[in-house]
Amino acid sequence: MKIDTLLAAAAPADVAAQARELEAQGFDCAWTFEARSDAFLPLAHAAAATSRLGIGTNIAVAFARSPFSMAQIAWDLQRDSGGRMRLGLGTQVRAHIERRFSMPFDHPAARVTDYIRCVRAIWDTFQNGTRPGYEGPFYRFKVINDFFNAGPIDHPHIPIYLAGVNERMCQAAGEVADGFHVHPMHSVGYLKDVVRPALDAGARKAGRTAADLELYSPVFVITGETQGEMDEMERMVRRQVSFYGSTPSYAAVLEYHGHGALARQLNGLMREGKMAEMAAAIPADFLEHVAIIDKPGAVGQRLRERYDGVLDRVSLYMTMGGEGNFSRWSELVQAIHA
């Protein structure tokens, strides 16, 4: 099992310093996320400051960019990092794609499948000079000249990960992706009973199985040296879980655990802006399914016990030095690598 971490956007010098520290600590990969800031810019600073640390996006919003622009920036980062780039893509949800990014959103699983195939066709042209000829149901790549061709690089294989929760998106990942970004709001039962069978169903279309994909997930953790610290982290986790649970895309996990009515309740509370009531509505038993709850020194071992054979890579759902009460990073790395 690999131990990764999240890398928040910051000033270039701060990102570089943090990346060097993560590499020295022994982390396997640092993933950025697209929220308040672009997901790619911090990776350029991290790549320049390190020599071994993997870098990746978890996630970059696919439909916010054309396949060519996505292919180009990933290619640049793969070249500049010496082959350490992982391209993690997600579809986001209709409201944000249409009303925040002003881009089309329809048939998201089919569209992202076509998107990934188009990105790979562009990379094939960059590396091998293949004549552009890709035309899919949503995207096309039919023209280029030397002025726009990035040209070959030493490590042309860039693993593409796809994020998803529901069965149809898992099937898409199984069919066309190299890896799968498991959403942090998950349970081991949901992964075994819903996610892996759906990945397998998609993978069979490409003549492979779910075992051919690498699965990574950030994991919610409730921990602290004191009960007060644990209570504070529980409030943070409850707030985040309730936010995800209020979105219809993530209702499947609640429904799997018998809390389908809660998904509708959370959605209504979100519309009313009642964030405190949302967090309080998360049942304790569901929290135990989606979070590791233990003292800091035991977190690494608990992660191994829960996810060994289920996930290939894990990280905590927090950044080093960010929110939260976790300080045992070296112990965490050692426990996972043991």
C-alpha positions in Angstrom: 0.0 0.0 0.0 1.2 3.5 -0.8 0.7 6.5 1.4 0.0 9.8 -0.3 -1.0 13.2 0.9 -2.9 16.3 -0.2 -1.1 19.4 -1.3 -2.9 22.7 -0.9 -2.3 25.7 -3.2 0.0 28.3 -1.7 2.7 30.7 -2.7 5.4 29.1 -4.9 8.1 29.1 -2.2 5.7 27.6 0.3 4.6 24.8 -2.1 8.2 24.0 -2.9 9.2 23.9 0.8 6.2 21.6 1.6 6.9 19.3 -1.3 10.5 18.9 -0.2 9.3 18.1 3.3 6.8 15.5 2.0 9.5 13.8 -0.1 11.8 13.7 2.9 9.0 12.2 5.1 8.7 9.4 2.5 5.3 10.1 1.0 4.7 8.5 -2.3 2.6 11.1 -4.1 1.2 14.6 -3.4 -2.2 15.3 -4.9 -3.7 18.7 -5.5 -7.4 19.5 -5.7 -9.4 22.0 -7.7 -11.3 24.2 -5.3 -10.3 27.8 -4.7 -7.3 27.5 -6.9 -6.2 25.8 -10.1 -5.0 22.2 -9.6 -2.0 22.3 -11.9 0.0 25.3 -10.9 1.1 23.9 -7.5 2.3 20.7 -9.2 4.8 22.7 -11.3 6.4 24.1 -8.2 6.3 20.8 -6.4 7.9 19.0 -9.4 10.7 21.6 -9.6 11.5 21.2 -5.9 11.7 17.4 -5.7 13.1 14.4 -7.5 11.2 11.4 -6.3 7.8 12.5 -5.1 4.9 11.6 -7.3 2.5 14.5 -8.3 -1.1 14.3 -9.4 -4.5 16.0 -9.5 -7.4 14.8 -7.3 -9.2 16.0 -9.2 -8.9 18.4 -12.2 -12.4 19.2 -13.6 -12.4 17.5 -17.0 -15.3 19.4 -18.6 -13.9 22.8 -17.6 -11.2 22.3 -20.2 -10.9 21.0 -23.7 -9.2 17.7 -24.3 -6.3 19.5 -26.0 -5.7 21.9 -23.2 -5.8 19.1 -20.7 -3.5 16.9 -22.7 -1.0 19.8 -23.1 -0.7 20.8 -19.5 -0.4 17.1 -18.3 2.3 16.5 -21.0 4.2 19.5 -19.8 4.1 18.4 -16.1 5.1 14.8 -17.1 8.1 16.2 -19.0 9.1 18.6 -16.3 8.8 16.1 -13.5 10.7 13.3 -15.2 7.7 11.0 -15.5 6.0 11.5 -12.0 2.7 12.9 -13.2 -0.7 11.3 -12.6 -3.7 12.9 -14.2 -6.8 12.6 -12.0 -10.0 13.7 -13.7 -13.5 14.3 -12.4 -16.8 15.4 -14.1 -18.1 17.7 -11.3 -21.9 18.1 -11.3 -24.2 19.7 -13.8 -24.9 23.0 -11.9 -21.2 23.8 -11.6 -20.3 22.8 -15.1 -23.1 24.7 -16.7 -23.4 27.7 -14.3 -19.8 28.1 -13.0 -17.7 27.0 -15.9 -20.2 27.8 -18.7 -19.6 24.4 -20.3 -21.9 21.6 -21.6 -22.9 18.8 -19.3 -24.8 15.8 -20.7 -24.3 12.1 -20.5 -21.3 12.6 -18.2 -20.1 9.0 -18.1 -20.2 8.7 -21.9 -18.7 12.2 -22.4 -15.8 11.6 -20.0 -15.1 8.2 -21.7 -14.8 10.0 -25.0 -12.8 12.8 -23.4 -10.1 10.4 -22.1 -9.9 8.6 -25.4 -9.4 12.0 -27.1 -6.7 13.0 -24.6 -4.8 9.8 -25.3 -5.1 10.3 -29.1 -3.5 13.8 -28.7 -0.7 12.3 -26.6 -0.1 9.7 -29.3 0.4 12.5 -31.8 2.7 14.3 -29.5 4.9 11.2 -29.0 4.7 9.4 -32.2 3.7 11.9 -34.8 0.5 10.1 -35.5 -1.8 11.9 -37.9 -4.8 13.4 -36.0 -7.9 11.5 -36.7 -9.9 11.1 -33.6 -13.6 11.7 -33.8 -15.9 10.6 -31.0 -19.5 11.3 -30.1 -18.5 14.5 -28.1 -14.9 15.4 -29.0 -12.6 15.5 -32.0 -8.9 15.9 -32.7 -8.4 16.3 -36.4 -5.8 18.9 -37.1 -2.4 20.0 -35.8 0.9 21.3 -37.2 4.5 21.4 -35.9 4.0 24.8 -34.3 1.4 23.3 -31.8 2.9 19.8 -31.4 4.5 19.4 -28.0 6.7 16.6 -29.4 8.0 13.4 -27.7 9.1 13.1 -24.1 11.1 10.5 -22.2 8.1 9.1 -20.2 5.1 9.3 -22.5 2.7 7.1 -20.4 0.7 9.3 -18.1 -1.7 7.3 -15.9 -5.2 8.7 -16.0 -7.4 8.3 -13.0 -11.2 8.9 -13.0 -13.2 9.9 -10.0 -16.6 8.6 -9.3 -19.2 7.3 -6.8 -22.1 5.9 -8.7 -22.0 2.6 -10.8 -22.1 4.2 -14.2 -19.0 6.4 -13.6 -17.2 3.4 -12.0 -18.0 1.4 -15.2 -16.5 4.3 -17.3 -13.3 4.2 -15.2 -13.0 0.4 -15.6 -13.3 0.8 -19.3 -10.8 3.6 -20.1 -8.8 4.7 -17.0 -5.6 3.5 -15.4 -6.8 4.3 -11.9 -9.8 5.2 -9.9 -10.2 8.0 -7.4 -12.5 6.7 -4.7 -14.6 9.5 -3.1 -13.7 10.2 0.5 -17.3 9.6 1.5 -17.2 5.8 1.1 -17.2 2.7 3.2 -15.4 -0.6 2.7 -18.8 -2.3 2.2 -19.8 0.1 -0.5 -16.4 -0.3 -2.2 -16.7 -4.1 -2.2 -20.4 -4.4 -3.1 -20.9 -1.5 -5.5 -17.6 0.1 -6.7 -15.5 -3.0 -7.5 -18.2 -4.9 -9.4 -19.0 -1.8 -11.5 -15.3 -1.3 -12.2 -15.1 -4.9 -13.2 -18.1 -4.5 -15.5 -16.4 -1.7 -17.3 -13.0 -3.3 -17.4 -14.4 -6.4 -19.1 -15.2 -4.2 -22.1 -11.5 -3.6 -22.4 -10.5 -7.2 -21.8 -9.3 -6.7 -18.2 -10.5 -6.6 -14.6 -10.7 -4.1 -11.8 -7.4 -5.4 -10.5 -5.8 -3.7 -13.4 -6.7 -0.3 -12.0 -5.0 1.4 -9.1 -7.5 2.7 -6.4 -6.7 5.7 -4.3 -8.7 7.6 -1.7 -8.3 10.3 0.9 -9.8 9.0 4.1 -11.7 11.0 6.8 -10.0 10.8 10.2 -11.2 11.8 13.6 -8.3 11.9 15.9 -6.5 14.1 18.5 -4.3 13.9 21.5 -7.2 15.0 23.8 -10.9 14.5 23.7 -11.4 18.2 22.9 -9.2 17.8 19.8 -11.2 14.7 18.8 -14.5 16.5 19.3 -13.3 19.4 17.1 -12.2 17.1 14.3 -15.5 15.2 14.5 -17.3 18.5 14.0 -15.1 19.2 10.9 -15.7 15.7 9.5 -19.5 15.9 10.2 -19.6 19.2 8.3 -17.8 17.8 5.3 -19.8 14.5 5.2 -23.1 16.3 5.5 -22.1 18.6 2.7 -21.3 15.7 0.4 -24.4 13.9 1.5 -26.6 16.8 0.5 -25.6 16.4 -3.1 -27.7 13.8 -5.1 -24.5 12.4 -6.7 -23.4 11.0 -3.4 -26.7 9.8 -2.1 -25.9 6.2 -3.2 -23.5 5.8 -0.3 -26.1 6.9 2.2 -28.7 4.7 0.6 -26.4 1.7 0.7 -26.2 2.1 4.5 -30.0 2.5 4.9 -30.0 6.3 5.1 -31.8 7.2 1.9 -34.2 9.5 3.7 -31.2 11.3 5.2 -29.9 12.3 1.8 -33.2 14.0 1.0 -33.2 15.7 4.5 -29.6 17.0 4.0 -30.5 18.4 0.6 -33.4 20.3 2.1 -31.3 21.6 4.9 -28.6 22.8 2.4 -31.2 24.7 0.5 -32.2 26.4 3.7 -28.6 27.2 4.6 -28.8 25.2 7.9 -25.2 23.9 8.0 -25.1 23.2 11.7 -28.3 21.1 11.5 -26.8 19.2 8.6 -23.7 18.2 10.5 -25.8 17.2 13.6 -28.0 14.9 11.4 -25.1 12.5 10.5 -25.7 9.3 12.5 -22.8 8.0 14.6 -22.9 4.6 13.0 -22.5 6.1 9.5 -19.6 8.2 10.7 -17.8 5.0 11.9 -18.2 3.6 8.4 -16.7 6.6 6.6 -14.0 7.7 9.0 -11.1 6.3 11.0 -11.7 7.2 14.7 -8.7 6.7 16.9 -5.7 8.3 18.6 -3.0 9.7 16.3 -0.5 7.0 17.0 -3.0 4.3 15.9 -4.2 5.9 12.6 -1.6 4.3 10.3 -2.3 0.8 11.6 -6.1 1.4 11.4 -5.7 2.5 7.8 -3.8 -0.7 7.0 -6.3 -2.9 8.7 -9.3 -1.3 7.0 -7.9 -0.9 3.5 -5.3 -3.5 2.9 -6.4 -5.4 -0.2 -9.2 -2.8 -0.8 -7.2 0.3 -1.8 -3.8 0.6 -3.4 -3.1 4.1 -2.1 -4.5 6.1 0.8 -4.1 9.6 2.3 -5.7 11.5 5.1 -8.4 13.9 4.1 -6.3 16.9 5.2 -3.1 18.7 4.3 0.0 18.7 6.4 -0.1 21.9 8.5 -3.7 22.6 7.5 -6.9 22.1 9.4 -7.0 19.2 11.9 -5.1 17.9 14.9 -2.8 15.3 13.3 0.9 15.6 13.9 2.2 12.1 13.6 3.0 12.2 9.9 6.3 10.2 10.1 4.6 7.5 12.1 1.8 7.4 9.6 4.2 6.9 6.7 6.2 4.2 8.6 3.0 2.3 9.5 1.7 2.2 5.9 5.1 1.2 4.5 5.8 -1.4 7.1 
